Amino acid sequence: MKLRHLLGDDFPEVTCLMAGVAGAVEISGVSSDSRKIKPGMLFVALSGAQVDGEDIVEDALRRGASAIVSARSEAANVSIFDVATAEDF
């Protein structure tokens, strides 16, 4: 599924990006657990009871995440969708 179809119009912060190449990224799955990320997946950086997803973005990238939904990440070489709060995703 293309990222633009997954995100749709629910996130006004990133709607304009979905018309470009970022929206064409193929997404094979979604997870907020970096240990479950496989190549082509979208990682959603949520704050959990024990781990803040923002702190493990690099792990998700090493595991092959194609895109990141984040409230504060600045990773390079991957589509980063900066949302007001990743918990809304």
OpenMM code with the backbone's topology and positions (N, CA, C; nanometers):
from openmm import Vec3, app, unit

residues = "MET LYS LEU ARG HIS LEU LEU GLY ASP ASP PHE PRO GLU VAL THR CYS LEU MET ALA GLY VAL ALA GLY ALA VAL GLU ILE SER GLY VAL SER SER ASP SER ARG LYS ILE LYS PRO GLY MET LEU PHE VAL ALA LEU SER GLY ALA GLN VAL ASP GLY GLU ASP ILE VAL GLU ASP ALA LEU ARG ARG GLY ALA SER ALA ILE VAL SER ALA ARG SER GLU ALA ALA ASN VAL SER ILE PHE ASP VAL ALA THR ALA GLU ASP PHE".split()
positions = [
    Vec3(0.0842, -0.1166, 0.0000),
    Vec3(0.0000, 0.0000, 0.0000),
    Vec3(0.0894, 0.1237, 0.0000),
    Vec3(0.0521, 0.2217, -0.0759),
    Vec3(0.1286, 0.3464, -0.0777),
    Vec3(0.0969, 0.4271, 0.0491),
    Vec3(0.1976, 0.4966, 0.0967),
    Vec3(0.1849, 0.5735, 0.2201),
    Vec3(0.0709, 0.6745, 0.2113),
    Vec3(0.0506, 0.7380, 0.0960),
    Vec3(-0.0577, 0.8376, 0.0831),
    Vec3(-0.1939, 0.7745, 0.1070),
    Vec3(-0.2092, 0.6466, 0.0713),
    Vec3(-0.3371, 0.5793, 0.0941),
    Vec3(-0.3538, 0.5406, 0.2414),
    Vec3(-0.2446, 0.5085, 0.3043),
    Vec3(-0.2482, 0.4712, 0.4453),
    Vec3(-0.2812, 0.5910, 0.5343),
    Vec3(-0.2157, 0.7033, 0.5099),
    Vec3(-0.2358, 0.8216, 0.5932),
    Vec3(-0.3608, 0.8987, 0.5547),
    Vec3(-0.3977, 0.8962, 0.4275),
    Vec3(-0.5179, 0.9658, 0.3835),
    Vec3(-0.5175, 1.1124, 0.4228),
    Vec3(-0.6309, 1.1635, 0.4604),
    Vec3(-0.6456, 1.3044, 0.4975),
    Vec3(-0.6550, 1.3244, 0.6474),
    Vec3(-0.6235, 1.2219, 0.7232),
    Vec3(-0.6386, 1.2293, 0.8683),
    Vec3(-0.5341, 1.3158, 0.9377),
    Vec3(-0.4239, 1.3452, 0.8679),
    Vec3(-0.3145, 1.4199, 0.9298),
    Vec3(-0.2839, 1.5439, 0.8472),
    Vec3(-0.3488, 1.6560, 0.8767),
    Vec3(-0.3281, 1.7771, 0.7976),
    Vec3(-0.1824, 1.8221, 0.7967),
    Vec3(-0.1054, 1.7832, 0.8980),
    Vec3(0.0358, 1.8228, 0.9046),
    Vec3(0.1158, 1.7670, 0.7873),
    Vec3(0.0718, 1.6545, 0.7318),
    Vec3(0.1502, 1.5893, 0.6264),
    Vec3(0.0757, 1.5774, 0.4931),
    Vec3(-0.0452, 1.6300, 0.4841),
    Vec3(-0.1248, 1.6156, 0.3624),
    Vec3(-0.0515, 1.6676, 0.2398),
    Vec3(0.0139, 1.7828, 0.2496),
    Vec3(0.0832, 1.8386, 0.1336),
    Vec3(0.1986, 1.7490, 0.0895),
    Vec3(0.2614, 1.6769, 0.1793),
    Vec3(0.3717, 1.5872, 0.1438),
    Vec3(0.3240, 1.4640, 0.0684),
    Vec3(0.2003, 1.4250, 0.0910),
    Vec3(0.1493, 1.3026, 0.0292),
    Vec3(0.1341, 1.3139, -0.1220),
    Vec3(0.1289, 1.4361, -0.1749),
    Vec3(0.1175, 1.4556, -0.3195),
    Vec3(0.2517, 1.4317, -0.3879),
    Vec3(0.3606, 1.4377, -0.3141),
    Vec3(0.4939, 1.4207, -0.3713),
    Vec3(0.5448, 1.2784, -0.3605),
    Vec3(0.6774, 1.2650, -0.3733),
    Vec3(0.7390, 1.1320, -0.3724),
    Vec3(0.7220, 1.0603, -0.2391),
    Vec3(0.7122, 1.1342, -0.1301),
    Vec3(0.6955, 1.0694, 0.0006),
    Vec3(0.5672, 0.9879, 0.0045),
    Vec3(0.4633, 1.0368, -0.0588),
    Vec3(0.3361, 0.9659, -0.0605),
    Vec3(0.3393, 0.8384, -0.1419),
    Vec3(0.4387, 0.8272, -0.2298),
    Vec3(0.4501, 0.7093, -0.3164),
    Vec3(0.5295, 0.5954, -0.2520),
    Vec3(0.5821, 0.6176, -0.1315),
    Vec3(0.6580, 0.5131, -0.0618),
    Vec3(0.5666, 0.3937, -0.0374),
    Vec3(0.6144, 0.2755, -0.0741),
    Vec3(0.5379, 0.1526, -0.0514),
    Vec3(0.5547, 0.1088, 0.0935),
    Vec3(0.4442, 0.0800, 0.1601),
    Vec3(0.4448, 0.0381, 0.3001),
    Vec3(0.3900, -0.1039, 0.3084),
    Vec3(0.4685, -0.1924, 0.3691),
    Vec3(0.4273, -0.3327, 0.3781),
    Vec3(0.3593, -0.3660, 0.5109),
    Vec3(0.3676, -0.2746, 0.6074),
    Vec3(0.3079, -0.2979, 0.7376),
    Vec3(0.3346, -0.1794, 0.8287),
    Vec3(0.2767, -0.1818, 0.9468),
    Vec3(0.2888, -0.0721, 1.0435),
    Vec3(0.3137, -0.1309, 1.1810),
    Vec3(0.4068, -0.0686, 1.2563),
    Vec3(0.4300, -0.1124, 1.3933),
    Vec3(0.4844, 0.0027, 1.4762),
    Vec3(0.4551, -0.0003, 1.6042),
    Vec3(0.5156, 0.0937, 1.6984),
    Vec3(0.6211, 0.0219, 1.7826),
    Vec3(0.6463, -0.1030, 1.7521),
    Vec3(0.7482, -0.1839, 1.8200),
    Vec3(0.8646, -0.2024, 1.7232),
    Vec3(0.9759, -0.1359, 1.7491),
    Vec3(1.0887, -0.1408, 1.6550),
    Vec3(1.1408, -0.2824, 1.6337),
    Vec3(1.1219, -0.3693, 1.7310),
    Vec3(1.1703, -0.5078, 1.7176),
    Vec3(1.0920, -0.5848, 1.6116),
    Vec3(0.9721, -0.5378, 1.5789),
    Vec3(0.8880, -0.6051, 1.4794),
    Vec3(0.9014, -0.5447, 1.3399),
    Vec3(0.9802, -0.4390, 1.3282),
    Vec3(0.9975, -0.3727, 1.1985),
    Vec3(1.0756, -0.4612, 1.1033),
    Vec3(1.0226, -0.4726, 0.9823),
    Vec3(1.0882, -0.5433, 0.8728),
    Vec3(1.0994, -0.4442, 0.7577),
    Vec3(1.1867, -0.4703, 0.6618),
    Vec3(1.2019, -0.3767, 0.5500),
    Vec3(1.0677, -0.3411, 0.4858),
    Vec3(1.0508, -0.2111, 0.4628),
    Vec3(0.9305, -0.1622, 0.3977),
    Vec3(0.8190, -0.1195, 0.4911),
    Vec3(0.8378, -0.1335, 0.6217),
    Vec3(0.7310, -0.1002, 0.7164),
    Vec3(0.7378, 0.0455, 0.7610),
    Vec3(0.6249, 0.0935, 0.8126),
    Vec3(0.6126, 0.2257, 0.8730),
    Vec3(0.6281, 0.2100, 1.0236),
    Vec3(0.7175, 0.2893, 1.0834),
    Vec3(0.7363, 0.2869, 1.2277),
    Vec3(0.6676, 0.4089, 1.2864),
    Vec3(0.5798, 0.3866, 1.3852),
    Vec3(0.5109, 0.4946, 1.4557),
    Vec3(0.5757, 0.5071, 1.5930),
    Vec3(0.6423, 0.6211, 1.6160),
    Vec3(0.7171, 0.6427, 1.7397),
    Vec3(0.6241, 0.6897, 1.8510),
    Vec3(0.5708, 0.5942, 1.9261),
    Vec3(0.4813, 0.6242, 2.0379),
    Vec3(0.5567, 0.6219, 2.1702),
    Vec3(0.5071, 0.6963, 2.2664),
    Vec3(0.5625, 0.6906, 2.4010),
    Vec3(0.4903, 0.5798, 2.4758),
    Vec3(0.5670, 0.4836, 2.5263),
    Vec3(0.5081, 0.3733, 2.6009),
    Vec3(0.5369, 0.3864, 2.7487),
    Vec3(0.4909, 0.2905, 2.8260),
    Vec3(0.5122, 0.2914, 2.9704),
    Vec3(0.6600, 0.2748, 3.0054),
    Vec3(0.7328, 0.1979, 2.9224),
    Vec3(0.8730, 0.1711, 2.9524),
    Vec3(0.9704, 0.2324, 2.8523),
    Vec3(0.9243, 0.2540, 2.7276),
    Vec3(1.0136, 0.3031, 2.6227),
    Vec3(0.9445, 0.4140, 2.5452),
    Vec3(1.0198, 0.5191, 2.5154),
    Vec3(0.9710, 0.6264, 2.4291),
    Vec3(1.0119, 0.5922, 2.2869),
    Vec3(0.9161, 0.5759, 2.1978),
    Vec3(0.9438, 0.5390, 2.0603),
    Vec3(1.0405, 0.6323, 1.9904),
    Vec3(1.0441, 0.7581, 2.0317),
    Vec3(1.1376, 0.8538, 1.9734),
    Vec3(1.2826, 0.8123, 1.9986),
    Vec3(1.3059, 0.7406, 2.1070),
    Vec3(1.4406, 0.6983, 2.1425),
    Vec3(1.4874, 0.5761, 2.0631),
    Vec3(1.3954, 0.5105, 1.9918),
    Vec3(1.4335, 0.3889, 1.9189),
    Vec3(1.4096, 0.3994, 1.7684),
    Vec3(1.3964, 0.5231, 1.7194),
    Vec3(1.3806, 0.5444, 1.5754),
    Vec3(1.4988, 0.4847, 1.4999),
    Vec3(1.6185, 0.5057, 1.5481),
    Vec3(1.7372, 0.4527, 1.4787),
    Vec3(1.7333, 0.3007, 1.4685),
    Vec3(1.6826, 0.2330, 1.5709),
    Vec3(1.6693, 0.0875, 1.5658),
    Vec3(1.5710, 0.0481, 1.4567),
    Vec3(1.4589, 0.1195, 1.4477),
    Vec3(1.3593, 0.0913, 1.3438),
    Vec3(1.4199, 0.1119, 1.2049),
    Vec3(1.5008, 0.2156, 1.1902),
    Vec3(1.5664, 0.2409, 1.0616),
    Vec3(1.6645, 0.1299, 1.0267),
    Vec3(1.7411, 0.0855, 1.1243),
    Vec3(1.8367, -0.0250, 1.1001),
    Vec3(1.7639, -0.1515, 1.0568),
    Vec3(1.6436, -0.1686, 1.1042),
    Vec3(1.5654, -0.2882, 1.0712),
    Vec3(1.4904, -0.2742, 0.9383),
    Vec3(1.4984, -0.1553, 0.8760),
    Vec3(1.4428, -0.1381, 0.7426),
    Vec3(1.3180, -0.0535, 0.7290),
    Vec3(1.2824, 0.0227, 0.8321),
    Vec3(1.1636, 0.1090, 0.8223),
    Vec3(1.1751, 0.2001, 0.7007),
    Vec3(1.0671, 0.2101, 0.6234),
    Vec3(1.0647, 0.2960, 0.5049),
    Vec3(1.0192, 0.4375, 0.5374),
    Vec3(0.9464, 0.4532, 0.6479),
    Vec3(0.8959, 0.5841, 0.6880),
    Vec3(0.8732, 0.5832, 0.8383),
    Vec3(0.8724, 0.7043, 0.8941),
    Vec3(0.8572, 0.7211, 1.0385),
    Vec3(0.7475, 0.8240, 1.0649),
    Vec3(0.6565, 0.7943, 1.1565),
    Vec3(0.5622, 0.8937, 1.2079),
    Vec3(0.6154, 0.9315, 1.3446),
    Vec3(0.6428, 1.0620, 1.3618),
    Vec3(0.7128, 1.1049, 1.4812),
    Vec3(0.6706, 1.2455, 1.5220),
    Vec3(0.6811, 1.2737, 1.6484),
    Vec3(0.6555, 1.4093, 1.6967),
    Vec3(0.7840, 1.4911, 1.7006),
    Vec3(0.9015, 1.4257, 1.6892),
    Vec3(1.0252, 1.5038, 1.6992),
    Vec3(1.1467, 1.4443, 1.6282),
    Vec3(1.1324, 1.3406, 1.5518),
    Vec3(1.2474, 1.2760, 1.4900),
    Vec3(1.3032, 1.3555, 1.3725),
    Vec3(1.4340, 1.3434, 1.3534),
    Vec3(1.5013, 1.4109, 1.2427),
    Vec3(1.5944, 1.3155, 1.1697),
    Vec3(1.5590, 1.1898, 1.1589),
    Vec3(1.6439, 1.0923, 1.0913),
    Vec3(1.6590, 1.1280, 0.9440),
    Vec3(1.7701, 1.0872, 0.8865),
    Vec3(1.7970, 1.1161, 0.7455),
    Vec3(1.7674, 0.9948, 0.6583),
    Vec3(1.7510, 1.0193, 0.5296),
    Vec3(1.7349, 0.9136, 0.4285),
    Vec3(1.6085, 0.8312, 0.4432),
    Vec3(1.5076, 0.8859, 0.5048),
    Vec3(1.3786, 0.8174, 0.5171),
    Vec3(1.2711, 0.9248, 0.5310),
    Vec3(1.1521, 0.8961, 0.4864),
    Vec3(1.0422, 0.9927, 0.4997),
    Vec3(1.0025, 1.0027, 0.6456),
    Vec3(1.0098, 1.1227, 0.6984),
    Vec3(0.9711, 1.1491, 0.8372),
    Vec3(0.8445, 1.2329, 0.8332),
    Vec3(0.7407, 1.1877, 0.9004),
    Vec3(0.6177, 1.2625, 0.9056),
    Vec3(0.6016, 1.3161, 1.0452),
    Vec3(0.6252, 1.4456, 1.0568),
    Vec3(0.6210, 1.5145, 1.1855),
    Vec3(0.4757, 1.5477, 1.2162),
    Vec3(0.4220, 1.4827, 1.3148),
    Vec3(0.2838, 1.5069, 1.3558),
    Vec3(0.2837, 1.5691, 1.4942),
    Vec3(0.1749, 1.6368, 1.5286),
    Vec3(0.1665, 1.7034, 1.6587),
    Vec3(0.1905, 1.6042, 1.7713),
    Vec3(0.1307, 1.4871, 1.7608),
    Vec3(0.1530, 1.3810, 1.8576),
    Vec3(0.1327, 1.2485, 1.7887),
    Vec3(0.2309, 1.1620, 1.7968),
    Vec3(0.2232, 1.0314, 1.7291),
    Vec3(0.1112, 0.9460, 1.7879),
    Vec3(0.0701, 0.9755, 1.9109),
    Vec3(-0.0364, 0.8984, 1.9732),
    Vec3(-0.1685, 0.9113, 1.8981),
    Vec3(-0.1838, 1.0194, 1.8213),
    Vec3(-0.3058, 1.0400, 1.7438),
    Vec3(-0.3117, 0.9494, 1.6209),
    Vec3(-0.2013, 0.8885, 1.5858),
    Vec3(-0.1946, 0.8080, 1.4643),
    Vec3(-0.2713, 0.6815, 1.4774),
] * unit.nanometer
topology = app.Topology()
chain = topology.addChain("A")
for resn in residues:
    res = topology.addResidue(resn, chain)
    for name in ("N", "CA", "C"):
        topology.addAtom(name, app.Element.getBySymbol(name[0]), res)
